[in-house]
Amino acid sequence: MKKTLRQNLRGLDKKDYEVLRSLCHLSKNMYNETLYEMRQYFFDNGEYLNYYNAWERLKNESWNYERLPSQVAQQTMKNVDKAFKSFFKLAEKGREGKYDATKVSPPSYLDKEGFYLLDFPNQMFQIRDDHLRIGVPKKFREEFGYEQKEIRIPFTYDEVRNKDIKRLQILPKGDAEYFEYRLVYEEEKMIEPDMTQPPFKCPNCDFVTESKSGFTQHYKGKHDGIPPTRGKVKCEYCDEYFGVPPSKKTQRTFCSMDCKSKWRSENMVDDEHPSWKGNELENVCSVCGELYRTSNEDSVFCSRECKGIWMSKNWIGRKHPTWEGGKYKRSARTVKKNLMFILHKTI
């Protein structure tokens, strides 16, 4: 299972930031240079120039490639390759009618003055006692007059140090005014004990029982947290974990009605609401003459009270839609019952 540690990059001197800024700019140039080769080949031949052929063309001719760390340059080229593969997949779906073909176009160039990420495979950096070490290529140092051979990024996350770290990514933010780094690492997925069948053994003590409800009561009384016999779900609003019956693990998304109400009030607004019928209109109530807003074009009353007043004045006698001639037809049983009541009172 892959995980990512994300942190803003701090603790470097001014020269180190300038080097990272220059490298990110070269990475952007490498991206555009690779994209140019692939686009021109596609426009000229109607075919796809894959990563390996593009790399053969550029590895000895590209000024940017020679001044970037070699595997960082290659990773930038692979990202262009991925973008072009996505373009061809969407184009194929467009031909099959599964996607809007008018929205499909080849990848676009990055801004000429912009920046792009630096993606270091695990062979290109080292984790030391209190820092991450990345090397600075010789040709880059000679070109830009930078004497230091490495950049040291402060690193104190011991819980990640012994993980299977796959790559280090440095991302320029805010026009490369500051940077974020990401460590992508692999973590073994913990196999949780089966708590669906007895016996139920407490993971925190020696308690064992054949009763699921008995185990739940024990866990709640003796330990903190959610009992392993219950499903663990993260609330979509407050991000807190809460327990649910395993059968409802895919149905419950909020820990309480309060969180559900707050989420709905923030997210189900205007056209995002399932009952949305368009922008509201301003109408004048036919009874009280007040202005009110509604999404129903046929609405003429501002409230139920006004509708009731209008109906009591206008739905009378023959004007009522359920008018049946004005004579109340009583059944023989009702007539007999009323006569017996009158006779009883007379006697």
N, C-alpha and C positions, 0 to 999 in steps of 0.2 A: 504494500500500500504506500503510495507516494504522498509525502507531506512537504510543506514549504514553510520555512522560517523567513519572515519579511521584516526588515528593519531599515530605518533611515540611516544613511552612511554619515557618521560623525567621527571627529577626532583626527582628521587628516590635516596636513598643512596646506597652504595656498598653492604651492607648486604641484602637490599630488592631485588636487582638484582640477588644476589646469590640464594635467596629463590625462585624467579621465575624460574631461570635456573634449580634448583633441581626439582621443581614441574613439569616443562615441560619434564624433563627427566623421571620422574615417570609416566607421562601421556603417554610417548612413550612406557615404559615398560608395562603399562596397555593395550595399543593397541596391542602389540605383544603377551601378555599373552592371551588376548581374542581371537586373531586371531589363536593362537595355538590350543585352545580348539575347535574352529569352524572347522579348517582345519582337525584336527585329527578325529573329529566326522564324517566329510564328507568322508574322506578316508576310515575309518573303516566301516561305515554304508551306505555310498552313499546317505545320507540324510542331510538336513539342520538343524543345531542347532540354533534356534532363540535366540534373545537377552534375553528373560526372562529366558530360561533354562540356558544360559551361565551365567547370573547374579546369579542364584541360586547356581551354582557351585563355583563361585569365591568370592561372597560377604563376606564369612566368612573364606576363605582360602588364599586369595591373600594378600601378604605383601604390594604390591603397592596400592591396593584398600583401605587398612586401613589407609594409610598415605596421600592419596589425599582427598580433599573435596569430600564428598560422591557423590553429584550430578555431579561434574566435572568428576569423574571416570565413572559414569553411562553414561554421554554424550559421553565420549571416546569409551565406549563399543557400544553405539548406532551407532557411525560412522563406526565401524567395521561391524556391522550388515547391514548397508546401502551398504557397499562395497560388502558384500557377496550377497545381494539381486541383485545388479547390475550384478554380475558374473552369477547368475542363469538366469537372463533375457537374457543376451548375449548368454549363452549356448543354451537356447531355440530357439533364433533367428538363431543360427548356425545350429541347427538340422532342422529348416524350410528352410534353404538355404538363409536366409535374411542377414546373416553376415558371415564373414570369420571365420570358426570354428577354424582354426589354431592359430588365435590371441586371443582366449579365454582361460584364465587361472585364478585360484583362486587368491585372493588378496595376495600380497607379504608382507613380514615382513619389518618393518622400520629398519634403520641402528642401530646397537647395541649401538653405542655411540651417537645416534642422539637425537632429541627432537620432541615433538608434542604439539599442541595447548592446551590451557586451556579454556574450554567453560563453562562459568558460567551462569546458568539460573537466571532470575531476583530475585529469592528468595535468591540467594547466594551472593549478593552484595547490597550496599546501596549508594545512592547519597547524599553527605553532601554539606555544603555550597561551599567549594572550592576543593573537592576531591571525588573520588570514593573509597569506603572502601570494601576490601575483607578480609575475615578471614583466619587465618592460623591454620590448624587442630592441636589438642593437641599432637597426636602421632607423627606428623611430627616435631613439636617443640622439643619433647623429643628425637627423633632419631637424629636430626641434630643440637641440641643445640641452637635453636633460641628462644629467650625469648619473643620477641614482638608478640602479638596476632593478629595483622592485618597489612595490607599493604595499604598505602594511595596513590592513583594515582591522581596527580593534574588534576582538571577538572574545566573549566571555561566557558563551552558552554551553556549559558542560553537558547538559542533557542531550545536546545534538552532536557533540564532538565525536562520540563513539558510534554514531549511526552510519549507515551506508550512504554517504553523501555522493550524489550523482553529478551535480553541476552548481556553479555559482553564476548568478546573473546580476549585472549592474545596470540599472535602468535610470536614464536621465529624466529628471522631473523639472517642470517649470522652466523650459528652455535651457536645461542643464545648469540651472542655478543651484540645484541640489540633487542628490542621488539617493536611490533606494537599492539595497542589495537583497537578493533572495538566494537562500540555500535550499535546493531541492534534494530531499533524501528519502531513502526507502526505509520503511519500518514494518516489521513483521506484524501481521494482524493477530491479535491475541484471540485464542480460541476459548470462548466462554464455556463453562460447564453446562451440561444439559439440565435445565431446571424445569422441564416439562413433565418428567416422570419421576416417581418416588424411587429411592429415598431422597429427601431433600436435605443436603448437608450445608450448613452455614459456612461461608468462606472465611468468616472472621473469628469463629470459635469452634468448639467441638460438638455443637448442637446438631442432632440428626432426628428427623421425624418422617413418618410416612404421609403426613397430612400437609397439603399445600397451604391451606389457610392457617394451620398451626405454625408453619414456617414463617409465613408473612407476619403474623402477630409477634413471633419471637424477634424477627429482624427489626420491626418497628419499635419494639420495646427496649431492645438491647443495643442497637446500632443506629448510626446516622445514615441518611441516604435512601435510595430507592431499592427495595428488595429485588434480588435477582430473578424472582419468580414473575415480576411485572416487567412489561416492556418499557424501555427508556426512550423518550421522545423529547426533542428540543422545541420549545415554544417558538413560534414564528415571530412573536412580538417582543418578548422580553429576553429571549435566548436562554432562559433557564430550562433545565431538564426536569421532567416530571414523569411519574409512573402511570402506566395504563395497563389494562389487561392485554395480554399478547394478541388476542383476537382483534383488538381495536388499535393496534399500533400504527396501521396505515390510515386510520380514519381520524384520529385526534391530532390536531395541529396546534392547539392553544391550551395553556395550562389552566385557564379560567375564562369565565364569560367576560370578565373585565378586560382581559388582554384581547379577546376576540372583538369586543366592541371598539376598543381603541384602534385595533388594526383596520377594522372596517371603516371607521371614521377618517382614517388617514389615507387609505388606499382605494376604497370604493367610492370615488368622487367623480362627478360629472360623467364623461363617456366611459369611465372604467367601471361604473356601476352596472350590474347585469340588467337592471330595469331602465337604463338610460334611454330616453326617447328623443333626444335632440336638445338643442338650446332652449331655454325657457322663454316664453312670450309674455308680454304685458297685456292683460285683458281688463275690461271694466265690468264689475259685477252687475248683473241685470236687476238686482234687488236693491242693494245698498249704494251702488254707484262708486264703490271703492276700487282703486287699482290693486291688482294682485298678479302674481307671477305663476305661470303654469307651463307645462310641456305639452298639454293637450290642446290642440287647435280648436276643438269643438266645445271646450269648457266655457260656461257662461255664468257660473256661480263661484263666489270666493270661498264658500264654506257650506257644510251640510245644513246649518241653521238657515242660511239664505235660501237654499234649495227647498227646505221644508216650508218656509213662508210663502214662496212662489207657488208651490204645489197646493197649499191650503186655500189659496185665492183662485187658482185657475183650474184645478182638477176637481170641479164640482158638477154634480148631476151629469148631464149629457156630455160634458167636456172630459169626463174621466175616461181613460182608455179601457177600463173594465166595465163600463156602463152596460146594463142588460135590460133596459126598459123602465126602470124606476120602481118596479113592484117586487117586493121581497117574497119569494116563494118558499113557504114553510112546508115541511114534510107532514104527513098525516100523523105521524108519531108525535111531532112537536106540538101540533094543534091539540091532540088528545091530552098531552101532558099539561098544557096550559089550562084546558077546560077543567081537568081534575083539580088543579091547584085553586082555581076560582071557586068551584063548588065546595071544596074543603073549607075555604075561608068563609063562605056564606053560611055554611052549617055551623 
